[in-house]
Amino acid sequence: MILEALNYAATWPLTSAGHRPFIRSSVNLWARANRCRAAWTEHEQRTKAAILEAAEGCRQKRTVVVLGSGLLRDVPIAELSQLFDTVVLVDLVHLANVRSWLKVKGLKNVRLIERDLSGIEALLAGEVLEPLSFLRQVPYLDLVVSANLLSQIGIGVARRLGGQPAEDDRMRQVVAAHVEGLADLPAKTCLVTDVSYTVIDRNGVEHETHDLLHGINLGSSSAHWDWPVIPFGEESRDYRIVHHVVAR
């Protein structure tokens, strides 16, 4: 708890006022990732591999943008920094420990941008949803990575809207806007996302499954795997929650 409090306090002055309410959830994710390190390792490695495969397939390697860079545990940031002239990391919050790690590593071509990628403000205002339109202004853009972000957009919007079933259509809209925004970019893209999760007991019985993309079909994928986001003992001795992940 002490380390979490210190990270929170150090991140506060580095974060814009509008995004400070999200620091707590980022710190909580950091703490959970540390607790679940062993269970999450394979997922993080496979995510990195998918990103690097996309990067190596780029004809030119000038600028790469990583959407949902988060804790950088699932982003091959050192390799991207070597491959590309400029690396841009975009997220709601960039924790102080992440910023410090980047400085220690001396990755001078890495840029940080705070941004809400959900498009919820436009949604609530009844405006056209174009949450990724800002990427059209990025010069020499060769690769855009959406790293384990898409499902979180839907979850975040659900919380903002009160999580009511009647809001499913609006959650579907923000998920679709992200997918369509990637498809419309004049650059290579790499999407890694969990698409559903299943609650499983100690006998291997599956009790419930939930669609994290609210009916949006991503089509074919180049890779897929399971990610035990909540292993036994994290929330309960009796069940674990496994997310199904795809890369495309």
N, C-alpha and C positions, 0 to 999 in steps of 0.2 A: 504493500500500500504506500510505503514511503516513496519508492521509486516512481510510482504512478502519480503521486501528488507532485513530486518534483518535475516530472515531465509535463504535467498539466500547467504548472506555474511558469515553467520556462517557455512553453508554447504560447501562452496568453498574449504577451506583448508582441509576438512575432506574427500574430494572426489578426486580420481585419475584424472590426467590430461585428460586422454582419455574420461572420463565420465562427465567432467564438463559441456560440452554443453547441457547435459540433465537435469541439475539442474533446469533451468527455467521452463521446462514443469512439473517437479515434484512439484515445488512451485505453479504453476498455478493450478495444480490438487488439492493441499492442500487448496488453496483459494476457489476453486469451491466447494469442499466437505464441507467447512464451510458454504458457502452461501446456499447450497442445503441440509443441514443437515436433515431437516424434510422429504424431498422427498426421501432421500437415506437410511433412517433408516431401513425400512423393508428389503431392499436388503442386507444391511450389516448384519443384524441379521440372515437372512436366509442363507447367506454365512457362517457365523460362525457356525450355526447349522449343515450345511452339513459337514464342516470340523471336528467338534467334533464327529459327528456320525461315520465318517471314523476312527478317532483316537481311539474311544472307541472299534472299531471292530478289532484293531490290537492285535494279540496274544502276541507280545512283544512290549515294548515301550521304545526303547533305543534312536534312533535318528529320528527326523522328519525334513524334509527340506520343506520350504515354498518358492515356486517360484513366484516372483511378489509380495513380501510382502508389498511393497509400504508404505502407510500411517498407516498400521496396523488397520485401521478402520473396515475392514472386516475380520480380522484374530483374533481368540480367543487366543491371545498370552499368557495371564496369565494362562489360562487353559492348553495350550500345554506345558508351562514351568513346570507345576506341574505334568503333565502326563508322560512326556518324560525326559530321562536323559539329552539329548542335543537337542536344537532347533536351526536350521540353517536358517537364512533369506537371500534370494538371490534376488537382484534387481540391476538395473543400478545405482541407487542413493538411499542412505539412508539419508534423510533429518536430519538436526541438531536437530530439535524439536523431531523427532522420537527417535534419539539416546539418547537425554536427558530424554525422558519419560521412556525409558528402564532402564536407570541408577537410576532414582527416584524410580521406582518400584522394583529395586534390583533383576532383573531377571538375575542372574549370569550365568545361563546355556544357554543363548542365544548368538549365534555367527552371525556376519554380514559378508556377502560376496558380493562384487560388481562384477556383471557379466552381459554381454550382452547375453541374452537367445534366441535371434532371429535366430542366425546362419547366418546372412546376409554376414559376411566376407567370410565364406566358400562358400556361394552361389555365390558371386561376383567372387571368385577365381576359380569357377568350381569344387570345391571339394565336397566330400560326406558330406551331411548334417547330423550331429549328435550333435545338440546343447545341448543335455542332457547327453552326454557320460561321462562328468565329475562326474556324480552321481554314476557311477560304482566304483569310488574310495572312496566313503564315507563309512566308517566302520559302521557296525551295523545299517544299514539303514532299518527302518521298515515302514515309511510312507513318501510319497512325495505329496505335495499339490501344484496344479497350481491354483492360486487365482486371478480370473478376469484378467488374463494375455494374454490368447491365442488371443483374438481379437486385442489386442494392438500390438502384434507381427506383424500381418498383416498390421495394420495401419502404424506402424513405418517403415516397409519395403517399403510400398507404398510411403511414404514421401521421403525416401532415394532414391528411384528409380524415383522420379518425379511424381508419381501418374498416370502414363500413363496406359490406358487400356491394352496395349500390354504386360504389366508386370504382368497381373493377374496370369499367370501360375507360375511365381516365387513367388508371394505372397501365392499361393496355396501350393507351395512346402514347404515354411517355416512353414505354419500352419500344414501341414501333418507331417512334421518332428517332431514337438512338440508332437503331438498326438501319433505318432508311438514310440517316445522316451519314453513316459510315459508307453506305453503298454509293452515295452521291459524290464522294470525295474524289478528286483527281489524283489519288495517291494509292499506293498499296495499303491494305488494311489487315489487321490481325485481331480477331475477336475471340477472347477466352471468357467463358461465362458458365456459371452453374445454371442449369435449366429447371431442375426440380430437386426435391429432397424427400427422403423416406425415413420414417421413424421405425427403428428395428429393436426388438428386445433381445435378451441374452440367448434365447432359443432360436434366433434367426427369423422370427416371425415378423413380417412387415405389417405395421398397424395402420399407417396412413401415408399417403404420398401427396405432395402439393406441387403444383405447377408454378414456378417462380417467374415465368415470362407471360403469364396471363393469356395464354392461347396463341402467342406469337410463335410462328414456326420459322426456325432459322435455316431450314433446308439441310443439305448435306454438310458433314463436318469432316475435317482431316484427321481428327483424333478425339477420343473421349475417354473418360476415366471417372472413378468414384473418389470423393473427397470426404473423409470422416470429420466433418466440421465440429461435431460435438461427440467426442468419444465417451465410452463408459466412464462414469465418475466425474465428468465435467459438470453435468447438471443433474444426473441421476445414476445410481448404481445399476438400474434395471434397463435402461435403453440408451441407444446412441442414435445420432441423426447423421445420415450420409447424403451428401449432395452429389448429383450427377453433373459432370462438367463436360463441355464440348469446346473444341478449338476449331476455328475456321478462318 
